[in-house]
């Protein structure tokens, strides 16, 4: 019998999984997400939660730092291969906050927040300004000393243990355990394997990335369940982001092609994590969160398959929302968000209240009864919302890939500028071209009718609040 103990935290973060991928959120989904649907029925489903950015690096920064990434050096885009760390040294991260209070912490999966790779010196930094697949940046892969420890990675930012990949479509193509590569990536990635050119470990197979991460995560939970101290597992999965490489047993399991099959495999992995918590007897002591880092780009496959998953299979990962990954429209950052906490959260509840991924840090701090660091200034505890249904957030700042900002307050959403700020085309947002976009999200969740000139009072109010948050710091 497992004795009662402090609350554990498990955060499963999908990569590029859209709101409309889950069948519990989209009754027209061509993917049957059986395990996530079950977790939704046993826990709480949120319908208006947003990532701190519509792309992965700044979104992940927001989770671990409890603040928007644009408060630091990253104002747009994401980190590329061999980029240095994004998390500042003076930040107390989410895992550090818990570790200092006696928690065992682990990260299993995709990092994408930068590391200091051994062998890259200050004089090589100019190459990091070149394109991700440029010869200049690719040359860095030959400079790195893979026999030496990597510095300023996950273990220097609060994790006792790390196993994963930096980015699955970036070099080096190998696993990393704690601060060293698993094996030496001394092979050249084949041109017909998806990803940016660079070194690869011998025998590297894209299909084995997710199963290996699943096994390591399950083993960590099983081992941690037998320890006295509580734990925090951050499990940032590598899919359904490219490389889209489902195992053979999942192929054909969806009606949305290989993309849908990969989501089906990830759904299975979510189920295995939840099953391990139950089998280990610690489910009731554990807050399990399932979310995504941003919206989906709707890819039809890894190797430039023609069309999108929407055009080919009629499956829309954005549901009815406008836009996709990278956009400031809601398709870019409104995400699936499920929370299960047996005995504390009434099963089957749904909340339409506003929340953000940055709020996880304050939520875990309150649940663990630890102090929230001052630097986590954009994190608001969701505990009153989880336990009593009480709203906690009045507004959120949105951030697109190309430095286009927005602010959401109540039913109103203001985008500071026109277009999407991301991957979507930039059509005229109305019959005229105003300097911004204003939408009533209560009555126009598809963001089709721009009310910028109709409600100047709302534009003024939201602009003023945005300026206070963005520049008041």
C-alpha positions as CSV (number, residue, x, y, z in Angstrom):
1,X,0.0,0.0,0.0
2,X,1.3,3.4,-1.0
3,X,1.2,5.9,1.9
4,X,-0.3,9.3,1.4
5,X,2.4,11.9,0.5
6,X,2.8,15.3,-1.1
7,X,1.4,16.0,-4.6
8,X,3.3,14.8,-7.6
9,X,3.1,16.6,-11.0
10,X,3.2,15.1,-14.4
11,X,3.1,17.4,-17.4
12,X,2.7,15.7,-20.8
13,X,3.3,18.3,-23.5
14,X,2.5,17.3,-27.1
15,X,4.4,19.2,-29.9
16,X,2.2,20.8,-32.5
17,X,-1.0,19.0,-31.5
18,X,-4.0,21.1,-32.4
19,X,-7.1,21.8,-30.5
20,X,-9.1,20.0,-33.2
21,X,-7.1,16.8,-33.1
22,X,-8.8,15.5,-29.9
23,X,-12.1,13.8,-30.5
24,X,-13.3,15.0,-27.1
25,X,-12.9,18.6,-28.3
26,X,-13.9,18.2,-31.9
27,X,-16.7,15.9,-32.9
28,X,-15.6,16.1,-36.5
29,X,-12.0,14.9,-35.7
30,X,-10.8,12.1,-38.0
31,X,-8.7,10.9,-35.1
32,X,-10.1,8.8,-32.2
33,X,-8.1,9.9,-29.2
34,X,-9.5,7.3,-26.9
35,X,-7.0,7.8,-24.0
36,X,-7.2,11.6,-23.9
37,X,-10.9,11.4,-24.2
38,X,-10.9,9.1,-21.1
39,X,-8.7,11.5,-19.2
40,X,-11.1,14.3,-20.1
41,X,-14.0,12.3,-18.7
42,X,-12.1,11.5,-15.5
43,X,-10.8,15.1,-15.1
44,X,-11.3,18.6,-16.3
45,X,-11.4,19.8,-19.9
46,X,-10.5,23.4,-20.7
47,X,-11.7,25.1,-23.9
48,X,-10.0,28.5,-23.7
49,X,-6.4,27.8,-22.7
50,X,-3.6,29.4,-24.7
51,X,0.2,28.9,-25.1
52,X,2.4,31.8,-24.3
53,X,3.4,31.9,-27.9
54,X,2.2,30.2,-31.1
55,X,5.6,28.4,-31.6
56,X,7.5,26.0,-29.5
57,X,10.7,27.6,-28.0
58,X,9.0,30.7,-26.5
59,X,6.0,28.5,-25.4
60,X,8.4,26.1,-23.5
61,X,10.2,29.0,-22.0
62,X,6.9,30.3,-20.6
63,X,6.1,27.0,-19.0
64,X,9.5,26.6,-17.3
65,X,10.0,30.3,-16.4
66,X,6.4,31.3,-15.6
67,X,6.7,34.4,-17.9
68,X,6.4,35.4,-21.5
69,X,9.5,34.7,-23.6
70,X,9.5,38.2,-25.1
71,X,10.6,39.5,-21.7
72,X,13.9,38.0,-22.5
73,X,16.1,38.0,-25.7
74,X,13.8,36.0,-27.9
75,X,11.4,38.5,-29.6
76,X,10.4,36.3,-32.5
77,X,10.8,32.9,-34.0
78,X,12.5,29.9,-32.3
79,X,16.0,28.6,-31.6
80,X,18.0,26.8,-34.3
81,X,20.6,24.0,-34.2
82,X,23.4,24.6,-31.6
83,X,21.9,27.9,-30.3
84,X,22.9,28.8,-26.8
85,X,20.6,28.6,-23.8
86,X,17.5,30.8,-23.7
87,X,16.7,30.5,-20.0
88,X,18.5,33.2,-18.1
89,X,20.9,32.2,-15.2
90,X,19.1,34.4,-12.7
91,X,15.7,32.7,-13.3
92,X,14.3,30.2,-10.8
93,X,12.6,27.7,-13.1
94,X,9.6,25.5,-12.4
95,X,11.8,22.4,-11.7
96,X,14.2,24.5,-9.6
97,X,11.3,25.8,-7.5
98,X,10.1,22.3,-6.8
99,X,13.6,20.8,-6.4
100,X,14.5,23.3,-3.7
101,X,11.4,22.1,-1.8
102,X,12.4,18.4,-1.9
103,X,11.0,17.3,-5.2
104,X,12.7,14.8,-7.5
105,X,12.6,16.3,-11.0
106,X,13.0,14.8,-14.5
107,X,12.6,16.0,-18.1
108,X,12.1,13.3,-20.8
109,X,11.7,14.5,-24.4
110,X,12.3,17.5,-26.6
111,X,14.2,20.4,-25.0
112,X,14.5,23.2,-27.7
113,X,15.7,25.8,-25.2
114,X,19.3,25.9,-26.2
115,X,22.5,24.4,-24.7
116,X,26.2,25.3,-24.7
117,X,27.7,22.7,-27.0
118,X,31.4,21.9,-26.2
119,X,33.8,23.1,-28.8
120,X,31.7,26.0,-30.1
121,X,33.6,29.1,-29.1
122,X,32.7,32.8,-29.0
123,X,34.3,33.3,-32.4
124,X,31.9,30.7,-33.9
125,X,28.8,32.5,-32.8
126,X,28.5,34.4,-36.1
127,X,27.5,31.1,-37.8
128,X,24.4,30.9,-35.6
129,X,23.1,33.9,-37.4
130,X,23.0,31.9,-40.6
131,X,20.1,29.8,-41.8
132,X,19.3,26.6,-40.0
133,X,20.4,24.4,-42.9
134,X,23.2,26.7,-44.2
135,X,26.7,25.3,-44.7
136,X,28.0,27.8,-42.1
137,X,25.7,26.4,-39.4
138,X,26.1,22.8,-40.5
139,X,29.8,23.2,-40.0
140,X,29.2,23.7,-36.3
141,X,28.2,20.1,-36.1
142,X,31.7,19.1,-37.0
143,X,33.2,21.5,-34.5
144,X,31.3,20.1,-31.5
145,X,33.3,17.8,-29.2
146,X,30.8,15.1,-28.6
147,X,33.1,13.3,-26.1
148,X,32.8,16.3,-23.7
149,X,29.8,17.2,-21.4
150,X,27.2,19.7,-22.7
151,X,26.7,22.7,-20.4
152,X,23.7,24.8,-19.4
153,X,21.1,22.2,-20.5
154,X,18.2,20.8,-18.6
155,X,20.2,19.6,-15.6
156,X,21.6,23.1,-15.0
157,X,18.0,24.5,-15.0
158,X,16.5,22.3,-12.3
159,X,16.2,18.8,-13.6
160,X,17.8,16.0,-11.7
161,X,17.6,13.8,-14.7
162,X,17.2,14.4,-18.4
163,X,16.8,12.0,-21.4
164,X,15.7,13.2,-24.8
165,X,16.6,15.0,-27.9
166,X,17.3,18.7,-28.4
167,X,14.9,18.9,-31.5
168,X,14.1,15.7,-33.4
169,X,14.5,17.4,-36.8
170,X,17.7,19.3,-35.9
171,X,21.2,17.9,-35.5
172,X,22.8,16.1,-33.8
173,X,20.6,13.1,-34.4
174,X,21.0,11.2,-31.2
175,X,19.6,10.9,-27.7
176,X,21.1,13.0,-24.8
177,X,21.2,11.7,-21.3
178,X,21.8,14.3,-18.6
179,X,24.7,16.3,-20.1
180,X,26.2,13.8,-22.7
181,X,25.1,12.4,-26.0
182,X,24.2,8.7,-26.0
183,X,26.9,7.4,-28.3
184,X,28.9,9.7,-30.6
185,X,27.0,11.1,-33.6
186,X,29.7,10.4,-36.2
187,X,27.5,9.5,-39.2
188,X,26.1,11.9,-41.7
189,X,22.3,12.0,-41.8
190,X,21.0,10.5,-45.0
191,X,19.5,13.1,-47.4
192,X,16.3,11.1,-47.6
193,X,15.8,11.2,-43.8
194,X,13.7,14.1,-42.6
195,X,15.6,16.9,-40.9
196,X,18.3,19.5,-41.3
197,X,21.7,18.3,-42.5
198,X,24.1,17.2,-39.7
199,X,25.7,14.4,-37.7
200,X,23.8,11.3,-36.6
201,X,24.4,8.4,-34.3
202,X,24.9,5.0,-35.8
203,X,21.6,3.2,-36.2
204,X,19.4,6.2,-35.6
205,X,15.8,5.6,-36.5
206,X,13.1,8.2,-36.4
207,X,10.4,5.7,-35.5
208,X,12.2,4.8,-32.3
209,X,12.3,8.2,-30.8
210,X,8.8,8.3,-29.3
211,X,8.7,4.6,-28.1
212,X,12.1,5.2,-26.3
213,X,10.9,8.4,-24.7
214,X,7.7,6.6,-23.5
215,X,9.7,3.8,-22.0
216,X,12.0,6.2,-20.1
217,X,9.1,8.2,-18.8
218,X,7.3,5.1,-17.6
219,X,10.4,3.8,-15.9
220,X,10.9,7.1,-14.2
221,X,7.4,7.1,-12.8
222,X,7.7,3.4,-11.7
223,X,10.9,4.1,-9.9
224,X,9.8,7.4,-8.4
225,X,6.6,5.8,-7.0
226,X,8.8,3.8,-4.7
227,X,10.7,6.8,-3.3
228,X,9.8,8.9,-0.3
229,X,10.1,12.3,-2.0
230,X,7.4,13.6,-4.4
231,X,8.3,14.1,-8.1
232,X,7.8,16.3,-11.1
233,X,8.0,14.8,-14.5
234,X,8.0,17.1,-17.5
235,X,7.3,14.9,-20.6
236,X,7.6,17.1,-23.8
237,X,6.8,14.5,-26.5
238,X,8.3,15.0,-30.0
239,X,5.1,14.5,-32.0
240,X,3.0,15.1,-33.9
241,X,5.7,17.6,-34.9
242,X,7.9,16.4,-37.7
243,X,9.4,13.9,-38.2
244,X,6.0,12.3,-38.5
245,X,7.1,8.7,-38.0
246,X,4.5,6.5,-36.4
247,X,5.2,2.8,-35.6
248,X,3.8,0.3,-38.0
249,X,1.2,-0.8,-35.5
250,X,-0.4,2.6,-35.6
251,X,-0.5,3.1,-39.3
252,X,-4.0,3.2,-40.7
253,X,-5.5,3.6,-37.2
254,X,-6.9,7.1,-38.0
255,X,-8.8,8.6,-40.9
256,X,-6.3,11.5,-41.2
257,X,-3.4,9.8,-42.8
258,X,0.1,9.5,-41.3
259,X,-0.4,12.7,-39.3
260,X,-3.5,11.3,-37.7
261,X,-1.8,7.9,-37.1
262,X,1.0,9.7,-35.2
263,X,-1.5,11.5,-33.0
264,X,-3.1,8.1,-32.4
265,X,0.3,6.8,-31.2
266,X,0.8,9.8,-28.9
267,X,-2.6,9.2,-27.5
268,X,-1.5,5.6,-26.7
269,X,1.6,7.0,-25.0
270,X,-0.6,9.4,-22.8
271,X,-2.6,6.3,-21.8
272,X,0.5,4.4,-20.8
273,X,1.6,7.3,-18.6
274,X,-1.8,7.4,-16.9
275,X,-1.9,3.6,-16.5
276,X,1.6,3.7,-14.9
277,X,0.4,6.2,-12.4
278,X,-2.6,4.1,-11.6
279,X,-0.7,0.8,-11.4
280,X,1.9,2.4,-9.1
281,X,-0.8,3.5,-6.7
282,X,0.0,7.2,-6.9
283,X,-2.7,8.5,-9.3
284,X,-4.7,10.2,-6.4
285,X,-1.5,12.0,-5.3
286,X,-0.7,13.2,-8.8
287,X,-1.8,16.2,-10.9
288,X,-1.7,15.0,-14.5
289,X,-1.8,17.7,-17.2
290,X,-2.0,17.0,-20.9
291,X,-1.5,19.9,-23.2
292,X,0.2,21.1,-26.4
293,X,2.9,23.7,-26.9
294,X,1.0,25.5,-29.7
295,X,-1.4,24.9,-32.6
296,X,-0.8,22.5,-35.4
297,X,0.6,23.4,-38.9
298,X,-1.7,20.7,-40.4
299,X,1.1,18.9,-42.2
300,X,0.2,15.9,-44.4
301,X,3.5,14.2,-43.7
302,X,7.2,14.8,-43.0
303,X,8.6,14.9,-46.5
304,X,6.7,17.8,-48.1
305,X,3.6,15.7,-48.8
306,X,1.3,17.6,-51.2
307,X,-1.6,19.5,-49.6
308,X,-2.5,19.7,-46.0
309,X,-4.2,17.2,-43.7
310,X,-7.3,19.4,-44.1
311,X,-7.3,19.3,-47.9
312,X,-6.4,15.6,-48.2
313,X,-8.5,14.1,-45.4
314,X,-10.9,16.8,-44.3
315,X,-9.4,16.8,-40.8
316,X,-8.8,20.3,-39.3
317,X,-6.4,20.3,-36.4
318,X,-7.5,23.8,-35.6
319,X,-11.1,22.8,-35.2
320,X,-13.1,25.8,-36.5
321,X,-10.5,28.3,-35.3
322,X,-8.8,30.7,-37.7
323,X,-5.1,30.1,-38.4
324,X,-2.6,27.5,-37.5
325,X,0.7,27.1,-35.7
326,X,2.7,30.4,-35.6
327,X,-0.3,32.6,-36.1
328,X,-1.7,35.2,-33.7
329,X,-5.2,34.0,-34.6
330,X,-6.4,31.4,-32.1
331,X,-5.6,28.4,-34.3
332,X,-2.0,29.2,-33.5
333,X,-2.1,29.2,-29.7
334,X,-5.5,27.9,-28.4
335,X,-4.6,24.4,-27.2
336,X,-6.0,21.2,-25.8
337,X,-5.6,21.3,-22.0
338,X,-6.8,18.4,-19.7
339,X,-6.2,18.1,-16.0
340,X,-6.8,15.0,-13.9
341,X,-6.5,15.0,-10.1
342,X,-8.6,12.2,-8.6
343,X,-10.5,13.2,-5.5
344,X,-9.7,16.9,-6.0
345,X,-11.3,17.6,-9.4
346,X,-14.8,16.4,-10.0
347,X,-14.7,14.2,-13.1
348,X,-16.2,15.3,-16.4
349,X,-16.0,19.0,-15.7
350,X,-15.5,21.5,-18.5
351,X,-14.3,25.1,-18.1
352,X,-14.5,27.9,-20.7
353,X,-12.4,30.2,-18.5
354,X,-9.3,31.9,-19.8
355,X,-5.9,30.4,-18.9
356,X,-2.3,30.2,-20.2
357,X,0.5,27.6,-20.1
358,X,2.5,30.1,-18.1
359,X,0.1,29.5,-15.3
360,X,1.3,26.0,-14.6
361,X,4.2,27.3,-12.5
362,X,2.0,29.2,-10.1
363,X,-0.5,26.3,-10.0
364,X,2.1,23.8,-9.1
365,X,3.6,26.2,-6.5
366,X,0.2,26.5,-4.7
367,X,-0.5,22.8,-4.9
368,X,3.0,22.0,-3.5
369,X,2.7,24.9,-0.9
370,X,5.9,26.5,-2.1
371,X,6.7,30.2,-2.8
372,X,6.4,31.4,-6.4
373,X,9.6,33.2,-7.6
374,X,9.3,36.9,-8.3
375,X,10.5,36.3,-11.9
376,X,7.4,34.2,-12.7
377,X,5.5,37.4,-13.2
378,X,3.1,36.1,-15.9
379,X,2.0,33.0,-13.9
380,X,-1.4,32.9,-12.2
381,X,-2.5,29.9,-10.1
382,X,-5.3,27.9,-11.6
383,X,-6.1,26.2,-8.3
384,X,-9.3,28.2,-7.6
385,X,-10.4,27.3,-11.1
386,X,-9.6,23.6,-10.7
387,X,-11.2,23.1,-7.4
388,X,-14.0,25.7,-7.3
389,X,-14.5,26.8,-10.9
390,X,-13.5,30.4,-10.0
391,X,-12.0,32.5,-12.8
392,X,-8.4,33.6,-12.2
393,X,-7.3,35.4,-15.3
394,X,-8.5,38.6,-16.8
395,X,-6.2,38.9,-19.8
396,X,-3.5,37.1,-21.8
397,X,-0.9,38.5,-24.2
398,X,-0.7,36.6,-27.5
399,X,2.5,36.4,-29.5
400,X,3.0,35.2,-33.1
401,X,6.0,33.8,-34.9
402,X,6.8,37.0,-36.8
403,X,6.5,39.4,-33.8
404,X,2.8,40.2,-34.1
405,X,1.2,40.6,-30.7
406,X,-2.4,40.4,-29.5
407,X,-4.2,40.8,-26.2
408,X,-7.3,38.9,-25.0
409,X,-9.5,40.3,-22.3
410,X,-12.9,38.8,-21.6
411,X,-14.7,38.3,-24.9
412,X,-12.5,40.8,-26.7
413,X,-9.3,40.1,-28.6
414,X,-7.1,42.8,-30.1
415,X,-4.3,42.0,-32.6
416,X,-1.8,44.8,-32.9
417,X,-1.5,44.8,-36.7
418,X,-3.0,43.0,-39.7
419,X,-2.4,39.5,-41.1
420,X,-1.5,36.5,-39.0
421,X,2.0,37.1,-37.8
422,X,2.8,33.4,-38.6
423,X,2.6,30.8,-41.3
424,X,-0.9,31.6,-42.7
425,X,-1.2,33.8,-45.7
426,X,-2.0,37.4,-44.9
427,X,-5.3,38.1,-46.6
428,X,-7.2,41.4,-46.0
429,X,-8.9,41.0,-42.7
430,X,-11.9,43.1,-44.0
431,X,-13.0,45.2,-46.9
432,X,-10.6,47.9,-45.6
433,X,-7.1,47.5,-44.1
434,X,-7.2,48.8,-40.5
435,X,-4.1,49.1,-38.4
436,X,-5.3,46.3,-36.2
437,X,-7.9,43.5,-35.7
438,X,-10.6,43.4,-33.0
439,X,-12.8,40.3,-32.6
440,X,-15.6,39.4,-30.3
441,X,-14.5,35.9,-29.4
442,X,-17.8,35.1,-27.7
443,X,-19.8,35.6,-30.8
444,X,-17.1,35.2,-33.5
445,X,-14.7,32.5,-32.4
446,X,-13.7,32.1,-36.1
447,X,-12.3,35.6,-36.1
448,X,-14.1,36.7,-39.3
449,X,-15.6,40.0,-38.5
450,X,-13.1,42.7,-37.7
451,X,-14.6,45.3,-35.4
452,X,-11.6,47.5,-35.1
453,X,-13.3,50.7,-36.4
454,X,-16.6,49.8,-34.8
455,X,-15.4,49.7,-31.2
456,X,-12.7,52.3,-30.7
457,X,-13.4,52.3,-27.0
458,X,-12.4,48.7,-26.7
459,X,-9.4,49.2,-29.0
460,X,-8.2,52.1,-26.7
461,X,-8.7,50.0,-23.5
462,X,-6.9,46.9,-24.8
463,X,-4.1,48.9,-26.4
464,X,-3.5,50.7,-23.1
465,X,-3.4,47.4,-21.2
466,X,-1.1,45.8,-23.7
467,X,1.4,48.7,-23.5
468,X,1.3,48.4,-19.7
469,X,2.1,44.7,-19.7
470,X,4.6,44.7,-22.6
471,X,6.6,47.8,-21.8
472,X,5.9,48.2,-18.0
473,X,7.8,44.9,-17.5
